Amino acid sequence: MPADLWHDLLGCLDLTAVDEHTYEGPSQRLEYRRLFGGQLLAQFARAAARSVTGKELKSLHTQFLREGRTGEPVRYETDVPQQGRTFATVRLVARQRHGVIAVANAALHAWEEGPERQTTDPPPALPGPERRVDLALLPWESRAATDLDTEKAEPPVHELWTRVPGAPRVAAPALLAYATDLTPIGTALRPVPGVTQTDSGTAFVSAVTAHTVWFHRPFDTGRWLLLRQHSPLAAHGRCFGRGDVLTEEGALIASFAQEALLRFV
């Protein structure tokens, strides 16, 4: 695991308070053509959590408005229009020098005790180390039983096992949100023969337009998690995907959905 990328990501989550309602975070030092949307998701999550005390993030709904610039910090303006005993809502705006680059709505909840029910298929066995996959923007180990970048036409499903290194629990939702942004477009491309997500900019143009994460249970990092993804639709220059996040024991801890521009050249 490239420790420099990991510590760089952790540093991005250490937001600086500019004033009571504004935070600023550095951008990742990546060799990437634009600011990675996962960074914005992670920093939105941290800014929302710091805006409200005594509650945990339960959902984050983000719209990406324009490209963010690498090498430039992002400023997060927050507003709390509602805060009750158990629930709170935070509105957030991400801004760089050239304008607003993303907006988000976050909901928080004080975890409560109560009956539990879950209806999901159990996860398969964790693939062995020979199934390790290199995802440059994820600075930790990941594995997959199927190849996301196959040039054969395959069903639009993908199961990615990933293990975020141990980090403080307050950072766990942000790190998981970061991870969910990486492979939904690649999953949507699997039925297209001869094209993979590595062909971005040549065979097609893509950009995430909206991304939502729901957090169902508190969880700790440092353990294997399964991102089970499915893309039911690609049409009219867009693709849509959704997924669940399960522990190795099968507990459903989060779900996510993403819409993206997918325009073939």
C-alpha positions in Angstrom: 0.0 0.0 0.0 1.5 3.4 -1.0 1.6 5.0 2.5 2.2 8.5 1.0 -1.2 8.4 -0.8 -2.9 7.1 2.4 -1.5 9.9 4.6 -2.2 12.4 1.9 -5.9 11.3 1.9 -6.0 11.5 5.7 -4.5 14.9 5.6 -7.4 16.0 3.2 -9.9 15.0 5.9 -8.2 17.2 8.5 -10.3 20.3 7.7 -9.4 23.7 9.0 -12.1 25.9 10.5 -12.2 29.3 8.7 -15.1 30.5 10.8 -18.1 29.0 12.6 -19.7 27.8 9.4 -16.8 27.4 7.0 -14.1 24.8 6.6 -11.2 24.4 4.2 -9.5 21.2 3.1 -6.4 20.6 0.9 -6.7 18.7 -2.4 -5.1 15.4 -2.9 -1.7 15.4 -4.6 -2.7 13.0 -7.5 -1.5 12.7 -11.1 -5.1 13.1 -12.2 -6.6 15.4 -14.8 -9.2 16.9 -12.3 -10.1 16.8 -8.6 -11.3 13.3 -7.8 -15.0 13.3 -6.8 -14.3 10.9 -4.0 -12.3 13.7 -2.3 -15.3 16.0 -2.3 -17.5 13.3 -0.9 -15.1 12.6 1.9 -14.6 16.2 2.8 -18.4 16.9 2.6 -18.8 14.1 5.1 -16.3 15.5 7.5 -17.6 19.1 7.2 -21.2 17.9 7.8 -20.1 15.9 10.9 -18.2 18.8 12.3 -21.2 21.1 11.9 -23.4 19.1 14.2 -22.5 17.5 17.6 -24.0 14.3 19.1 -25.1 12.8 15.9 -23.7 10.6 13.1 -23.9 10.9 9.4 -26.8 8.9 7.9 -26.9 10.1 4.3 -25.0 12.4 2.0 -26.5 13.6 -1.3 -24.0 15.3 -3.6 -24.3 17.1 -7.0 -21.1 17.8 -8.9 -21.5 21.1 -10.8 -18.2 21.7 -12.5 -14.6 20.3 -12.5 -12.6 20.9 -9.5 -9.0 22.0 -9.9 -6.1 19.9 -8.5 -3.5 21.7 -6.4 -6.0 24.1 -5.0 -7.8 23.8 -1.6 -11.6 23.5 -1.4 -13.7 25.7 0.9 -16.9 24.2 2.4 -19.7 26.6 3.5 -22.2 25.0 5.8 -25.7 25.8 7.0 -27.8 23.8 9.5 -31.5 24.5 8.7 -32.8 21.9 11.1 -31.5 20.2 14.2 -33.7 18.3 16.6 -33.0 15.9 19.4 -32.2 12.9 17.1 -32.0 14.3 13.5 -30.2 17.2 11.8 -29.8 18.5 8.3 -26.8 20.3 6.9 -26.6 22.1 3.5 -23.1 22.4 2.1 -21.4 24.3 -0.8 -17.9 23.4 -2.1 -16.1 26.3 -3.6 -12.8 27.0 -5.3 -11.5 30.3 -6.9 -13.4 29.7 -10.2 -16.7 29.2 -8.4 -19.0 26.6 -6.8 -17.9 23.1 -7.8 -20.4 20.9 -5.9 -23.3 21.1 -3.4 -24.5 18.6 -0.9 -27.2 17.9 1.6 -26.3 15.7 4.6 -28.6 14.1 7.2 -27.4 13.1 10.6 -29.0 10.9 13.3 -28.3 10.0 16.9 -28.0 6.1 16.7 -31.0 4.5 18.4 -31.7 1.0 19.7 -34.5 -1.0 18.2 -35.6 -4.1 16.2 -33.3 -5.0 13.3 -34.1 -6.7 10.0 -32.0 -7.3 6.9 -32.8 -8.9 3.6 -29.7 -9.3 1.5 -27.8 -12.2 -0.2 -24.8 -13.2 1.9 -21.4 -12.2 0.6 -19.2 -14.7 -1.2 -15.9 -15.9 0.2 -13.2 -13.3 0.2 -11.0 -13.8 -2.9 -7.4 -14.8 -2.3 -4.4 -12.5 -2.6 -3.9 -13.6 -6.2 -7.1 -11.7 -7.0 -5.7 -8.4 -5.9 -6.5 -5.4 -8.1 -4.6 -2.2 -8.5 -7.0 0.8 -8.3 -4.7 3.8 -8.3 -7.0 6.1 -6.4 -7.6 3.7 -3.6 -4.5 3.7 -1.4 -5.3 0.4 0.2 -5.7 -3.3 -0.7 -8.6 -4.4 -2.9 -9.6 -7.7 -4.5 -12.2 -8.9 -7.0 -13.2 -12.3 -8.3 -14.1 -10.8 -11.7 -12.2 -8.4 -13.9 -13.7 -4.9 -14.1 -11.6 -4.0 -17.1 -12.5 -7.0 -19.3 -13.0 -6.2 -23.0 -15.6 -9.0 -23.3 -19.3 -8.1 -22.9 -20.2 -9.0 -19.3 -23.3 -8.3 -17.1 -23.2 -4.8 -15.5 -22.4 -6.1 -12.0 -19.2 -6.0 -10.0 -18.2 -7.1 -6.5 -15.1 -5.3 -5.1 -13.6 -6.3 -1.8 -11.7 -3.4 -0.2 -10.0 -3.0 3.2 -9.6 0.6 4.4 -6.7 0.8 6.9 -7.5 1.4 10.5 -8.5 5.0 11.2 -10.5 6.9 13.8 -14.2 6.1 13.7 -15.1 9.7 13.0 -13.2 9.3 9.6 -14.9 6.0 8.7 -18.0 7.4 6.8 -15.8 9.8 4.9 -13.3 7.1 3.8 -16.1 4.8 2.8 -17.8 7.5 0.8 -14.5 8.1 -1.0 -14.3 4.4 -2.0 -17.8 4.2 -3.4 -17.1 6.8 -6.1 -14.5 4.8 -8.0 -16.1 1.9 -9.9 -19.8 2.5 -10.7 -19.0 3.9 -14.2 -16.7 0.9 -14.9 -19.5 -1.4 -13.8 -21.9 0.3 -16.3 -19.4 -0.2 -19.1 -19.0 -4.0 -18.6 -21.7 -4.9 -21.2 -19.9 -2.8 -23.9 -17.5 -5.0 -25.8 -14.0 -3.7 -26.4 -14.4 -0.7 -24.0 -13.3 -0.4 -20.3 -13.1 2.5 -17.9 -9.4 2.9 -18.9 -10.7 4.2 -22.3 -12.1 7.4 -20.7 -11.2 10.4 -22.9 -10.7 8.3 -26.0 -13.7 6.0 -26.6 -16.0 7.9 -24.3 -16.2 10.9 -22.0 -17.5 10.5 -18.4 -18.1 12.6 -15.3 -20.1 11.9 -12.2 -23.1 14.3 -11.9 -24.7 13.0 -8.7 -23.7 10.6 -5.9 -25.6 9.5 -2.7 -24.4 7.4 0.2 -26.7 6.1 3.0 -25.0 4.9 6.2 -27.1 2.2 7.9 -24.9 1.1 10.8 -21.8 2.4 12.6 -18.7 0.5 11.5 -14.9 0.5 12.0 -12.2 0.6 9.3 -9.4 -2.0 9.2 -11.7 -4.8 8.0 -12.7 -6.2 4.6 -15.8 -4.7 3.1 -17.7 -5.8 0.0 -18.9 -3.2 -2.5 -21.6 -5.0 -4.4 -22.5 -2.9 -7.5 -25.1 -3.1 -10.3 -25.8 -0.7 -13.1 -29.4 -1.2 -14.3 -29.4 1.5 -16.9 -27.3 3.4 -19.5 -29.3 5.8 -21.7 -29.4 9.3 -23.2 -25.8 10.0 -22.5 -26.0 9.0 -18.9 -25.5 5.9 -16.8 -26.9 4.9 -13.4 -25.6 2.5 -10.8 -26.3 1.5 -7.2 -24.6 -0.7 -4.6 -24.5 -2.1 -1.1 -21.6 -2.3 1.3 -21.4 -5.4 3.5 -19.0 -6.7 6.1 -17.3 -10.0 5.6 -19.9 -11.4 8.0 -22.7 -10.1 5.9 -23.9 -7.0 7.8 -25.3 -4.3 5.5 -23.6 -1.1 6.7 -24.2 1.3 3.7 -25.7 1.7 0.3 -24.9 4.1 -2.5 -26.2 5.3 -5.9 -24.5 7.3 -8.7 -25.5 9.0 -11.9 -22.9 10.0 -14.4 -22.4 11.5 -17.8 -21.4 8.7 -20.3 -21.0 10.1 -23.8 -19.4 7.9 -26.4 -17.2 9.6 -29.0 
